[in-house]
Amino acid sequence: MFQPNMFDGHHHLLEMAHKSPENEMDPIRDEEYESRSGTDIMEVPSGDEQDPNQRPKKKRYHRHTQLQIQEMESFFNECPHPDDKQRKELGRRLGLEPLQVKFWFQNKRTQMKAHHERHENSQLRNDNEKLRAENIRYKEALGNATCPNCGGPAAIGEMSFDEQHLRIENARLREEIERISGIAAKYVGKPMMPTYPPLAPGPSWSLDLGVGSFAAQAGDVFDAGEILRSVSGPTEADKPMIIELAVAAMEELIRMAQAGEPLWLQTTENGVELFSEEEYARTFPRGIGPKPLGFKSEASRESAVVIMNHISLVEILMDVNQWSNVFASIVSRSATLEVLSTGVAGNYNGALQVMTAEFQVPSPLVPTRENYFVRYCKQHHDGTWAVVDVSLDNLRPASISRCRRRPSGCLIQELPNGYSKVTWIEHVEVDDRAVHSIYKALVNSGLAFGAKRWVATLDRQCERLASVMANNISAGDVGVISSPEGRKSMLKLAERMVMSFCTGVGASTAHTWTTLSGIGADDVRVMTRKSMDDPGRPPGIVLSAATSFWIPVPPKRVFNFLRDENARNEWDILSNGGLVQEMAHIANGRDPGNSVSLLRVNSANSSQSNMLILQESSTDETGSYVIYAPVDIHAMNVVLSGGDPDYVALLPSGFAILPDGPSEEDGGIPEVGSGGSLLTVAFQILVDSVPTAKLSLGSVATVNSLIKCTVERIKSAVVCDAA
């Protein structure tokens, strides 16, 4: 049961925009005070009323048993915000009152928040000190520069190239120090609003390849989180306008979700809706301004019933980490720049946050769509929740954007038995002229970035999450997995593998691909990563290679071929023709193609004998994936017994299989499987275990040959079968 809506319309939000920082912290302080659990709550008089000679009553605390704490810790890891029903059930099991359970969870959330704040503050202080030291060093170097003729201070025109470079670097560092000092002065020693750290890949640094002409071209992977954090948040003067825009966007989203003709025109085939731009312009004349020159409009609507309760869905959408994880195949990078409102106590009703994100198709041939936007969440009077995004590009007039989001998002309606009905609206204006020709039909159909893909991905991920939470395991289904803990650990490891693959296969601006041209073959793109101090990756130099191509075979057939362990030796060169055996299998969706498997390769080569491969395959209406990674047998035994999977080193490779767009027979209506497939093949290979080593041109040639040979084998196998 939720508290009444505290954000009733535009006026309340405008009042919040002008609140002082001290007032904004009042709800948090109240929650922290209330969260102190005990059998009595001590009332403390104000400073004027308190008698200094009178000692306050000693507060009696309830000490939880170790078993109670372990149970609540375990529950907190899965659900940090339990509802009334969950608190009552947990209290009944542990012999605690629901209020005691509530206070324990509030205390735990406060502790976690304080821990994150201390970590952020410490990092800011360290960075600031490093930059100050660097600045002093550069100042000393410049101060010692003298003119070779007169012995006085050197003029700029007489300084060496290195000295001029030092002066430029000094100016850059001064700006960086001022920026970080401003952040530190704002936050260090003060209470912080809750922040949502952006999802970013593991530590990675640019790599000096030093291989002749190739060194000047090869792409390096950069830290996506650092790039996104460099985008500044809104100014104080912008916040009232952002709030007004968010309120108007929420109204527009609701109307578009509930509208019929003439805004949404029903076709006679397949029930696909067509969007009327003329009617939209008449219905919503204000909006975010006219469509930019050279841009085209894309608008779509899709509904589905998913196996997740409405509160969990809202939490996923409003937490940038969870949102990026669930939609890892679509969201390549994301960050929350500033939280303007956290909503009412206990839920996200009225939450408002400024974000930036990059949306992708799993191929280097389709440019990503980067957006700077505000996200607003509201619970309406009928109990329906709505989450809306709208671009804030007008606040960054100097930036060049190829895409902007008109009001887009979803409505979430509660259904019985933990289900929800989701209605998704995706409405963007975009310049997509840089899309490669083989992907244009897919992008134009709306399957690449439209509402259908968002809803299909959400539906599949909800099924996967339900599988993770399931405790009814049949021994025949999982083989070598003997416990629910082992099952969850294996699924968690597979989730990290999939996320790592998805963040490295697209055309994100976080990394730069280098094209290796070949004669009579598809282009292969490569990039390098230096892996250090990342427990989830093996240390050394990692070379990523990817290629995308069209194949005249339906996506379903390609997917079934690539996920079949019995057909693996037809394309997997590294298995060396060995027999592949499935040791464990976890189904995580209605479709039999949605599963996680552990494979053993029994190779005649003693060095490859008993190699294990973790594989996840997933499919929905808009695309399919087969992602795999070699795993150490000893590390995998720890995972199968329920151990922590975060320290298992993975280098995922795999395939993304998309439909090639609508066929002419459909009259332009998208239908998956009606034509050929767009297949992306991506490998990650550790070419040197020493992170400081130079990349050899021979390693690049070997990986290039490996990926091209794999492509030829796949083409030969599936095209011959189709014929």
C-alpha positions in Angstrom: 0.0 0.0 0.0 1.5 3.3 -1.1 1.4 6.7 0.5 -0.7 9.4 -1.3 1.0 11.1 -4.2 3.2 13.9 -2.9 4.0 15.2 -6.4 0.5 16.3 -7.4 1.2 18.1 -10.7 3.5 20.8 -11.8 3.4 23.2 -8.8 4.8 20.7 -6.3 7.7 19.9 -8.5 8.5 23.6 -9.0 8.5 24.0 -5.3 11.0 21.2 -5.0 13.3 22.8 -7.6 13.7 25.9 -5.4 14.2 24.1 -2.1 17.4 24.7 -0.3 19.8 21.7 0.0 19.1 21.6 3.8 15.4 21.2 3.2 16.0 18.5 0.6 17.8 16.4 3.1 15.0 16.5 5.7 13.2 13.3 4.4 16.5 11.4 4.4 17.3 12.6 8.0 13.8 11.6 9.1 14.2 8.2 7.6 17.6 7.7 9.2 16.2 8.7 12.6 13.2 6.5 12.2 15.3 3.5 11.1 16.9 3.1 14.5 15.2 -0.1 15.6 14.4 -0.8 19.2 11.6 -1.8 21.4 11.2 1.9 22.5 11.7 5.0 20.4 13.4 7.8 22.4 12.0 11.3 22.1 14.7 13.9 22.1 13.6 17.5 22.9 14.8 20.4 20.8 17.9 22.4 21.7 16.0 25.1 23.6 13.8 22.7 25.5 16.4 20.1 26.6 17.5 20.2 30.2 21.3 19.8 30.2 21.2 18.3 33.7 18.6 15.7 32.7 20.0 12.6 31.1 17.8 11.2 28.3 16.1 7.9 28.8 18.3 5.0 27.8 16.9 3.4 24.7 16.4 -0.3 24.8 17.6 -2.1 21.6 16.5 -5.5 20.3 19.6 -7.6 19.5 18.9 -9.9 16.6 20.3 -13.4 16.5 23.0 -14.4 14.0 20.4 -16.5 12.1 18.0 -13.6 11.9 20.8 -11.3 10.6 21.9 -13.9 8.0 18.4 -14.4 6.7 17.7 -10.6 6.4 21.1 -10.0 4.8 20.3 -12.7 2.2 16.9 -11.2 1.6 18.4 -7.7 1.4 20.8 -8.8 -1.4 17.8 -9.7 -3.5 15.2 -7.1 -2.4 16.5 -4.1 -0.5 13.0 -2.5 -0.4 10.5 -5.2 0.8 6.9 -4.3 0.8 4.4 -4.8 3.7 3.6 -8.4 2.7 7.2 -9.4 2.4 8.1 -7.8 5.8 5.2 -9.6 7.5 6.3 -13.0 6.0 9.9 -12.4 6.9 9.0 -11.4 10.4 6.8 -14.5 10.8 9.7 -16.8 9.7 12.2 -15.1 12.0 10.0 -14.4 15.0 10.2 -10.6 14.6 7.6 -7.9 14.4 7.1 -6.4 10.9 8.2 -3.0 12.4 11.5 -4.5 13.6 12.1 -5.9 10.1 11.3 -2.5 8.6 13.7 -0.7 10.9 16.5 -3.3 10.2 16.1 -2.7 6.4 16.1 1.0 6.8 19.3 0.8 8.9 20.9 -1.4 6.3 20.1 1.0 3.4 21.5 3.9 5.5 24.7 2.0 6.1 25.1 1.1 2.4 24.5 4.7 1.4 27.0 6.0 3.9 29.6 3.5 2.7 29.1 4.6 -0.9 29.4 8.2 0.1 32.7 7.6 2.0 34.1 5.8 -1.0 33.1 8.6 -3.4 34.6 11.2 -1.1 37.8 9.3 -0.7 38.2 8.9 -4.4 37.6 12.6 -5.0 40.2 13.6 -2.4 42.8 11.1 -3.9 42.2 12.4 -7.4 42.5 16.0 -6.2 45.8 15.4 -4.4 47.3 13.6 -7.5 46.4 16.5 -9.8 47.8 19.0 -7.3 51.1 17.1 -7.2 51.2 16.9 -11.0 50.4 20.6 -11.2 53.3 21.5 -8.9 55.7 19.3 -10.9 54.7 21.0 -14.1 55.0 24.4 -12.5 58.6 23.6 -11.3 59.5 22.4 -14.8 58.2 25.6 -16.4 59.8 27.8 -13.7 63.2 26.4 -14.5 63.0 27.1 -18.2 65.5 29.8 -19.1 66.5 31.6 -22.3 69.8 30.2 -23.8 71.0 33.7 -24.9 70.3 36.0 -21.9 69.8 33.5 -19.1 66.4 35.1 -18.2 62.9 33.5 -18.3 62.3 31.9 -21.7 59.7 33.5 -24.0 57.1 31.3 -25.6 58.6 31.6 -29.0 62.1 30.5 -27.6 60.7 27.5 -25.6 61.3 24.0 -26.8 58.4 21.9 -28.0 58.5 19.9 -24.7 58.3 23.1 -22.6 55.4 24.4 -24.6 53.7 21.0 -24.2 54.2 21.3 -20.4 52.6 24.7 -20.4 49.5 23.4 -22.3 49.3 20.4 -19.9 49.6 22.7 -16.9 46.6 24.7 -18.1 44.6 21.6 -18.6 45.4 20.3 -15.1 44.5 23.6 -13.6 41.0 23.4 -15.1 40.7 19.7 -13.9 41.7 20.7 -10.4 39.2 23.5 -10.3 36.5 21.1 -11.5 37.3 18.3 -9.0 37.8 20.8 -6.2 34.4 22.2 -6.8 32.9 18.7 -6.7 34.8 17.9 -3.5 33.8 21.1 -1.8 30.2 20.4 -2.6 30.1 16.9 -1.2 33.0 16.2 1.2 31.8 16.3 4.8 28.2 16.9 3.8 25.2 14.5 3.5 24.8 13.3 0.0 21.7 12.6 -2.0 21.5 9.0 -3.2 23.5 8.5 -6.3 23.4 5.8 -8.9 26.9 4.9 -10.2 27.0 4.3 -13.9 27.5 0.8 -15.3 31.0 0.7 -16.8 33.2 -2.1 -18.0 36.3 -3.1 -16.0 39.4 -0.9 -15.9 40.8 -0.3 -19.3 43.5 2.0 -20.6 44.6 3.1 -24.0 47.3 0.9 -25.5 50.4 2.1 -27.4 50.6 -0.6 -30.1 53.8 0.4 -31.6 53.4 -1.7 -34.7 54.5 0.5 -37.6 51.6 2.2 -39.5 49.1 0.0 -37.7 49.9 1.7 -34.4 48.4 5.0 -35.5 45.1 3.4 -36.5 44.2 0.6 -34.1 41.2 1.3 -31.9 41.5 1.4 -28.1 38.8 0.9 -25.5 38.3 3.7 -23.1 36.4 3.7 -19.8 32.8 4.4 -20.7 31.9 5.5 -17.3 34.6 8.2 -17.3 33.4 9.5 -20.7 29.8 9.7 -19.5 30.7 11.4 -16.2 32.5 14.1 -18.1 29.0 15.3 -19.3 27.9 18.0 -17.0 24.6 18.0 -15.2 22.0 20.8 -15.4 22.5 24.2 -13.9 20.3 25.6 -11.1 18.7 28.0 -13.7 17.8 25.0 -15.9 16.0 23.0 -13.2 12.6 24.7 -13.3 12.4 24.3 -17.1 13.4 20.6 -16.8 10.6 20.0 -14.3 8.1 21.8 -16.5 9.3 19.7 -19.5 9.0 16.5 -17.5 5.5 17.1 -16.4 4.4 17.9 -19.9 6.2 14.8 -21.2 4.3 12.7 -18.7 1.0 14.0 -19.9 2.0 13.4 -23.5 3.1 9.8 -22.8 -0.2 8.9 -21.1 -2.2 10.3 -24.0 -0.1 8.5 -26.6 -0.3 5.2 -24.8 -4.2 5.5 -24.6 -4.9 7.0 -28.0 -6.4 5.2 -31.0 -7.1 6.5 -34.5 -6.2 8.9 -36.0 -2.9 9.1 -34.1 -2.3 5.4 -34.4 -3.6 3.8 -37.6 -4.4 0.1 -37.6 -3.2 -1.9 -40.7 -5.0 -4.9 -42.0 -2.0 -7.1 -41.8 -0.4 -8.5 -38.6 -2.1 -5.8 -36.5 0.9 -3.4 -36.8 0.2 0.2 -36.0 1.3 3.1 -38.1 2.0 6.5 -36.5 0.5 9.7 -38.0 3.0 12.5 -37.8 0.4 15.1 -39.0 -2.0 14.1 -36.3 0.8 14.2 -33.7 1.7 17.8 -34.7 -1.9 18.8 -34.3 -2.4 17.0 -31.0 0.9 18.1 -29.4 1.8 21.5 -30.9 4.3 22.5 -28.2 6.7 19.6 -27.3 10.5 20.1 -27.6 10.4 22.1 -30.9 10.3 21.3 -34.6 12.1 18.3 -36.1 15.7 19.2 -37.0 16.7 19.4 -40.7 17.8 16.0 -42.0 16.1 14.0 -39.2 13.3 11.5 -39.6 10.7 10.5 -37.0 10.4 7.0 -35.6 7.4 6.2 -33.3 6.1 2.8 -32.1 3.9 1.3 -29.4 3.9 -2.2 -28.0 2.2 -4.0 -25.1 2.9 -7.2 -23.2 2.2 -9.0 -20.0 5.4 -9.8 -18.1 6.2 -12.0 -15.1 7.3 -9.3 -12.7 5.4 -7.2 -10.2 4.9 -3.5 -10.9 7.1 -2.2 -8.0 10.1 -4.3 -9.2 9.7 -3.0 -12.7 9.7 0.6 -11.5 12.8 0.0 -9.4 14.6 -1.5 -12.5 13.7 1.5 -14.6 14.8 4.1 -12.0 18.1 2.5 -11.0 20.6 3.1 -13.8 22.6 -0.1 -12.9 19.6 -2.4 -13.0 18.2 -0.7 -16.1 21.6 -1.2 -17.9 21.8 -4.8 -16.8 18.3 -5.8 -17.9 18.6 -4.0 -21.2 22.3 -4.8 -21.8 21.7 -5.6 -25.4 20.2 -2.2 -26.1 21.9 0.2 -23.6 25.6 0.2 -24.2 26.4 2.9 -21.7 24.4 5.0 -19.2 24.8 7.3 -16.2 22.7 9.3 -13.9 24.1 12.8 -13.8 21.9 14.3 -11.1 19.0 13.3 -9.0 16.6 16.2 -8.8 14.1 14.3 -6.7 14.1 10.9 -5.1 10.4 10.6 -4.8 8.3 10.0 -1.7 9.7 7.8 1.2 9.8 4.2 0.2 9.1 4.4 -3.5 9.9 6.3 -6.7 6.7 8.3 -7.0 7.8 11.7 -8.1 11.4 10.7 -8.8 13.2 12.9 -11.3 16.7 12.4 -12.6 18.9 13.7 -15.4 20.6 11.0 -17.4 22.7 10.2 -20.4 22.7 6.9 -22.3 23.8 5.4 -25.5 21.6 2.9 -27.4 22.9 0.3 -29.7 22.3 -2.5 -32.2 24.8 -5.4 -31.7 26.9 -4.6 -34.7 29.8 -2.1 -35.4 27.9 -1.2 -38.7 25.1 0.7 -36.9 26.0 4.0 -35.1 24.8 4.2 -31.5 22.2 6.8 -30.5 23.3 9.0 -27.6 20.8 10.9 -25.6 20.9 13.5 -22.8 17.5 13.4 -21.1 15.4 13.7 -18.0 13.5 10.6 -16.6 10.4 11.2 -14.5 8.4 8.6 -12.6 4.9 9.0 -11.3 2.1 6.9 -9.8 -1.3 8.0 -11.1 -4.6 7.9 -9.2 -5.7 4.6 -10.8 -2.6 2.9 -9.4 -0.8 2.9 -12.8 2.8 3.8 -12.8 4.4 5.7 -15.6 8.1 6.4 -16.4 8.9 8.9 -19.2 12.1 10.2 -20.8 12.4 13.4 -22.9 15.5 14.9 -24.4 17.3 18.0 -22.9 19.3 18.8 -26.0 18.1 22.3 -26.0 20.1 22.8 -22.8 23.2 21.9 -24.7 23.1 24.1 -27.7 26.8 23.6 -28.5 26.5 19.8 -28.7 25.8 18.0 -32.0 23.2 15.2 -31.5 22.1 12.7 -34.1 19.1 11.6 -32.1 16.7 13.1 -29.6 13.9 11.5 -27.6 10.4 13.0 -27.7 8.4 11.7 -24.7 9.1 8.0 -24.6 8.7 5.4 -21.9 6.1 3.0 -20.5 2.9 2.5 -18.4 2.9 -0.3 -15.9 -0.4 -1.8 -14.6 -0.5 -4.2 -11.7 -2.0 -7.6 -12.5 -2.8 -10.6 -10.1 -0.1 -13.1 -9.1 2.9 -10.9 -9.5 2.4 -10.1 -13.2 2.3 -6.6 -14.9 1.0 -5.2 -18.1 3.5 -2.9 -19.8 2.6 -0.5 -22.6 5.8 1.0 -24.2 6.1 4.1 -26.3 9.3 4.8 -28.3 9.3 8.2 -30.1 12.6 9.6 -31.5 13.9 11.9 -34.2 17.1 10.7 -35.7 19.7 11.2 -38.5 20.5 7.6 -39.4 22.3 8.2 -42.7 25.5 6.7 -41.3 23.8 3.2 -40.9 25.4 0.6 -43.2 23.2 -0.4 -46.2 22.7 -4.0 -45.1 21.1 -2.8 -41.8 18.9 0.0 -43.2 15.8 -2.2 -43.7 16.1 -3.4 -40.2 16.5 0.1 -38.7 13.7 1.5 -40.9 11.3 -1.3 -39.8 11.5 -0.2 -36.2 12.8 -3.6 -35.0 16.3 -2.2 -34.3 15.4 0.6 -31.8 11.6 0.5 -31.5 9.1 -0.3 -28.7 8.8 -3.9 -29.9 12.5 -4.6 -29.2 12.3 -2.9 -25.7 9.2 -5.0 -24.7 10.5 -8.3 -26.1 13.8 -7.8 -24.3 12.0 -6.9 -21.0 9.7 -10.0 -21.4 12.7 -12.3 -21.9 14.7 -10.8 -19.1 11.7 -11.1 -16.7 11.5 -14.8 -17.5 15.3 -15.1 -16.8 15.0 -13.3 -13.5 12.1 -15.6 -12.5 14.3 -18.6 -13.3 17.1 -17.2 -11.1 14.7 -17.0 -8.2 13.2 -20.4 -8.7 14.1 -23.1 -6.1 12.3 -26.1 -7.6 15.3 -27.8 -9.4 15.0 -31.1 -11.1 18.3 -33.1 -11.1 17.8 -34.2 -14.7 17.6 -30.5 -15.8 20.9 -29.4 -14.3 23.2 -32.4 -14.4 26.3 -31.5 -12.3 24.6 -28.7 -10.4 23.6 -30.1 -7.0 22.1 -27.1 -5.2 20.0 -23.9 -5.7 23.1 -21.9 -4.7 25.1 -23.5 -7.5 22.4 -22.8 -10.0 22.2 -19.1 -9.0 26.0 -18.7 -9.1 26.1 -20.2 -12.6 23.3 -17.9 -13.8 25.0 -14.9 -12.3 28.3 -15.8 -14.0 26.4 -16.2 -17.3 24.7 -12.8 -16.8 28.1 -11.1 -16.5 29.3 -12.9 -19.6 26.4 -11.6 -21.6 26.8 -8.0 -20.3 30.5 -8.0 -21.2 29.8 -9.3 -24.7 27.0 -6.7 -25.4 29.1 -3.7 -24.2 31.9 -4.6 -26.6 30.2 -5.6 -29.8 28.5 -2.4 -30.9 29.6 0.9 -32.3 29.8 2.7 -28.9 31.8 5.9 -28.8 33.6 4.4 -25.8 35.8 2.5 -28.2 37.1 2.9 -31.7 37.1 0.0 -34.2 39.9 -0.3 -36.8 38.9 -1.9 -40.1 41.1 -4.6 -41.6 40.4 -4.7 -45.3 40.5 -8.0 -47.1 40.2 -9.0 -50.7 36.9 -10.6 -51.5 35.9 -11.0 -47.9 33.8 -9.2 -45.3 35.6 -6.4 -43.4 36.8 -7.4 -39.9 37.1 -4.7 -37.3 39.5 -4.9 -34.4 40.2 -3.1 -31.1 42.6 -3.7 -28.2 42.2 -3.6 -24.4 44.8 -3.6 -21.8 43.4 -5.6 -18.8 44.9 -5.0 -15.4 43.6 -5.5 -11.8 40.2 -6.7 -13.0 39.2 -10.0 -11.3 36.6 -10.6 -14.0 39.1 -10.6 -16.8 42.5 -12.3 -17.3 45.4 -9.9 -17.2 47.2 -9.0 -20.4 46.4 -7.6 -23.8 43.0 -8.6 -25.2 42.2 -8.3 -28.9 38.6 -8.0 -29.9 37.5 -8.7 -33.5 34.0 -8.5 -35.0 32.4 -8.7 -38.4 28.8 -8.4 -39.6 27.4 -9.8 -42.8 24.1 -10.9 -44.4 23.3 -14.6 -44.9 20.3 -15.9 -46.9 19.0 -18.1 -44.1 16.2 -17.3 -41.6 17.4 -16.2 -38.2 15.7 -19.1 -36.3 17.7 -21.7 -38.4 21.0 -19.8 -37.8 20.3 -19.6 -34.1 19.5 -23.3 -33.7 22.6 -24.3 -35.6 25.0 -22.1 -33.5 23.6 -23.1 -30.1 23.6 -26.9 -30.9 26.6 -28.5 -29.1 26.5 -31.4 -31.6 27.1 -28.9 -34.5 29.8 -27.0 -32.7 32.8 -28.8 -34.3 31.5 -27.6 -37.7 32.4 -24.0 -37.0 34.5 -23.8 -33.7 38.1 -24.0 -34.8 39.3 -23.8 -31.2 37.5 -27.0 -30.2 39.8 -28.8 -32.7 37.1 -31.2 -33.9 36.6 -32.6 -30.4 33.4 -34.1 -29.1 31.3 -31.5 -27.2 29.2 -32.8 -24.3 26.6 -30.8 -22.4 27.3 -31.2 -18.7 24.7 -28.8 -17.3 21.6 -27.2 -18.6 19.4 -24.4 -17.1 16.2 -23.4 -19.0 15.4 -19.8 -18.3 12.4 -19.0 -20.5 9.4 -20.3 -22.4 11.4 -20.8 -25.6 13.7 -23.8 -25.5 16.4 -21.6 -27.0 16.6 -19.6 -23.8 19.1 -21.5 -21.7 22.5 -21.5 -20.0 24.7 -24.5 -20.6 28.0 -25.8 -19.4 29.9 -27.7 -22.2 32.9 -30.0 -22.0 35.2 -30.3 -25.1 36.8 -33.7 -25.2 39.7 -33.0 -27.5 42.4 -35.4 -28.7 44.8 -32.6 -28.0 46.0 -33.1 -24.4 46.5 -29.3 -23.9 42.8 -28.8 -24.7 41.5 -31.9 -23.0 38.6 -31.3 -20.7 38.2 -27.6 -21.6 34.9 -26.2 -20.2 32.7 -23.6 -22.1 30.0 -21.6 -20.4 27.3 -20.7 -23.0 24.1 -18.7 -22.9 21.6 -18.7 -25.7 18.6 -16.3 -25.9 16.0 -15.5 -28.4 12.9 -13.3 -28.8 10.9 -11.8 -31.7 13.5 -9.1 -32.4 16.8 -11.0 -32.3 18.9 -13.9 -30.9 22.2 -14.3 -29.2 24.6 -17.2 -28.6 27.4 -16.1 -26.2 30.1 -18.3 -24.8 33.4 -18.2 -22.9 36.1 -20.7 -22.0 36.2 -21.2 -18.2 38.8 -22.7 -15.9 37.6 -26.1 -14.6 38.7 -25.4 -10.9 37.0 -22.0 -10.9 33.8 -23.5 -12.4 33.7 -26.2 -9.6 33.6 -23.3 -7.1 30.7 -21.7 -8.9 28.8 -25.0 -9.2 29.1 -25.4 -5.5 27.5 -22.0 -4.9 30.7 -19.9 -4.6 31.2 -16.3 -5.7 31.3 -16.1 -9.5 32.6 -12.5 -9.6 36.3 -13.6 -9.5 36.0 -16.0 -12.5 37.9 -14.5 -15.4 35.9 -14.5 -18.6 36.6 -13.4 -22.2 33.2 -13.8 -23.9 32.8 -14.4 -27.7 29.7 -15.1 -29.6 27.0 -14.3 -32.2 24.2 -11.7 -32.5 21.5 -12.8 -35.1 19.0 -10.2 -36.3 16.3 -10.4 -39.0 17.3 -8.5 -42.2 14.1 -6.4 -42.1 10.6 -6.7 -43.7 10.2 -8.6 -46.9 8.4 -7.3 -50.0 5.8 -10.1 -49.6 4.8 -8.6 -46.2 4.0 -5.3 -47.8 6.7 -3.7 -45.6 5.4 -5.2 -42.4 8.2 -6.5 -40.2 8.1 -10.2 -39.6 11.0 -12.1 -38.1 12.2 -15.1 -40.1 10.6 -13.9 -43.4 14.0 -13.3 -45.1 17.7 -13.7 -44.4 19.7 -12.9 -41.3 22.2 -10.3 -40.2 24.9 -12.1 -38.3 27.6 -10.5 -36.2 30.5 -12.6 -35.1 32.7 -11.3 -32.3 35.8 -12.8 -30.7 37.9 -11.8 -27.7 41.3 -13.4 -27.4 44.1 -12.9 -24.9 47.1 -12.3 -27.2 49.6 -11.6 -24.5 49.4 -12.2 -20.7 51.8 -9.3 -20.0 49.7 -6.0 -19.9 52.7 -3.9 -20.7 53.7 -5.8 -23.8 53.5 -4.5 -27.4 50.9 -6.0 -29.6 52.4 -7.8 -32.6 51.1 -7.5 -36.1 51.2 -11.3 -36.2 48.6 -11.5 -33.4 46.3 -9.3 -35.4 46.7 -11.4 -38.5 46.0 -14.6 -36.6 42.8 -13.3 -35.1 41.8 -11.9 -38.5 42.3 -15.3 -40.1 40.5 -17.0 -37.2 37.3 -14.9 -37.5 37.2 -15.2 -41.3 37.7 -18.9 -41.2 34.8 -19.2 -38.7 32.6 -17.1 -40.9 33.3 -19.2 -44.0 32.5 -22.4 -42.0 29.2 -21.0 -40.8 28.2 -19.9 -44.2 29.1 -23.2 -45.7 27.2 -25.2 -43.1 24.0 -23.3 -42.9 23.6 -22.4 -46.5 24.2 -26.0 -47.6 21.6 -27.2 -45.1 19.2 -24.6 -46.3 19.7 -25.7 -49.9 
